[in-house]
Amino acid sequence: MLFVFLRASLPADHQGDEEERFHAGKGGELEPIMVVDKLLGELGSFTNLVAESEQMGQEWQIVIAAGLAGKNGVPPDSEAAEQPLKEMVETVRFGGDLSKYIAFDRDGTLMQFS
């Protein structure tokens, strides 16, 4: 499993009602701040993932996740995860389509991008 942790922020050049919408939990921009790859056996619960992320000292609001298949019954290693994680980060940075990823807030509530 591939995870990219995101921080939501209000753009410095915000206009109109963007600040109000942001504080209502809508709008803003997303910044990737941490990435991690985990084998299913390492994953445990969502609560464990959140606790582990908190040890890094980075505040995040959303985590996007994707699966990475292995080959011939062998799970992928961290090296195989590097490029897909980079692609996930770049998708966020350039405002790409995040609907292909599953997303959760810190409470584990499923989120949907529109």
C-alpha positions in Angstrom: 0.0 0.0 0.0 1.2 3.5 -0.9 0.3 6.5 1.3 0.7 10.2 0.7 -0.2 12.5 3.6 -1.5 15.9 2.7 -1.7 19.2 4.4 -4.6 21.5 3.5 -3.8 25.2 3.4 -5.3 28.5 2.2 -3.4 29.9 -0.8 -1.5 33.1 0.0 -3.2 34.8 -3.0 -6.8 33.7 -2.0 -9.6 35.9 -3.1 -13.3 36.5 -2.4 -15.0 33.8 -0.3 -12.0 31.4 -0.5 -11.1 32.0 3.2 -14.6 31.4 4.4 -14.9 28.2 2.3 -11.5 27.0 3.6 -12.5 27.4 7.2 -15.7 25.5 6.4 -13.7 22.6 5.3 -14.0 23.2 1.5 -11.5 24.6 -0.9 -7.9 25.5 -0.3 -4.9 23.7 -1.7 -3.2 20.4 -0.8 0.5 19.9 -0.2 2.1 16.5 0.1 4.2 16.4 3.3 5.0 12.7 3.9 4.9 9.4 2.0 5.2 5.8 3.1 4.8 2.4 1.6 3.6 -0.6 3.7 3.1 -4.3 3.0 -0.4 -5.4 4.1 1.1 -7.4 6.9 2.8 -4.2 8.3 -0.3 -2.1 8.0 -2.4 -3.0 11.0 -5.2 -0.6 11.6 -5.9 2.9 10.4 -5.5 4.1 14.0 -1.9 2.6 14.0 -1.2 4.4 10.7 -2.3 7.7 12.2 -0.2 7.1 15.4 2.8 6.3 13.3 2.4 9.4 11.2 2.1 11.5 14.4 5.6 10.4 15.4 6.9 12.3 12.4 5.7 15.6 13.8 3.8 16.7 10.7 0.2 17.9 10.8 -1.8 16.5 8.0 -5.5 16.5 7.2 -5.9 13.9 4.4 -4.1 10.8 3.4 -4.5 9.3 -0.1 -3.8 5.6 -0.7 -3.2 3.3 -3.6 -2.4 -0.4 -3.9 0.8 -1.7 -5.7 0.7 -5.2 -7.0 3.6 -7.6 -6.8 4.7 -10.1 -9.3 4.5 -13.9 -9.3 3.2 -13.9 -5.7 6.1 -11.7 -4.4 5.0 -8.4 -2.9 6.7 -5.3 -4.1 9.6 -3.8 -2.1 10.2 -0.2 -1.2 12.3 0.4 -4.2 9.4 -0.7 -6.5 7.2 1.8 -4.6 9.4 4.8 -5.2 8.2 5.8 -8.7 4.5 5.3 -8.0 4.8 7.4 -4.8 6.6 10.1 -6.8 3.7 10.0 -9.3 1.2 10.4 -6.5 3.0 13.4 -5.1 3.3 15.0 -8.5 -0.4 14.5 -9.1 -1.1 16.4 -6.0 1.4 19.2 -6.7 0.1 19.8 -10.2 -3.6 19.7 -9.3 -4.2 16.4 -11.1 -7.1 14.0 -10.8 -7.1 12.5 -7.3 -10.3 10.5 -7.8 -8.2 7.5 -8.7 -7.0 7.3 -5.1 -8.8 6.4 -2.0 -8.7 9.2 0.5 -9.4 9.5 4.2 -9.4 12.2 6.8 -7.5 11.8 10.1 -10.6 10.1 11.6 -10.6 7.5 8.9 -13.7 8.9 7.2 -13.7 8.2 3.5 -13.4 11.4 1.4 -14.3 12.2 -2.1 -12.7 14.8 -4.4 -14.9 16.8 -6.7 
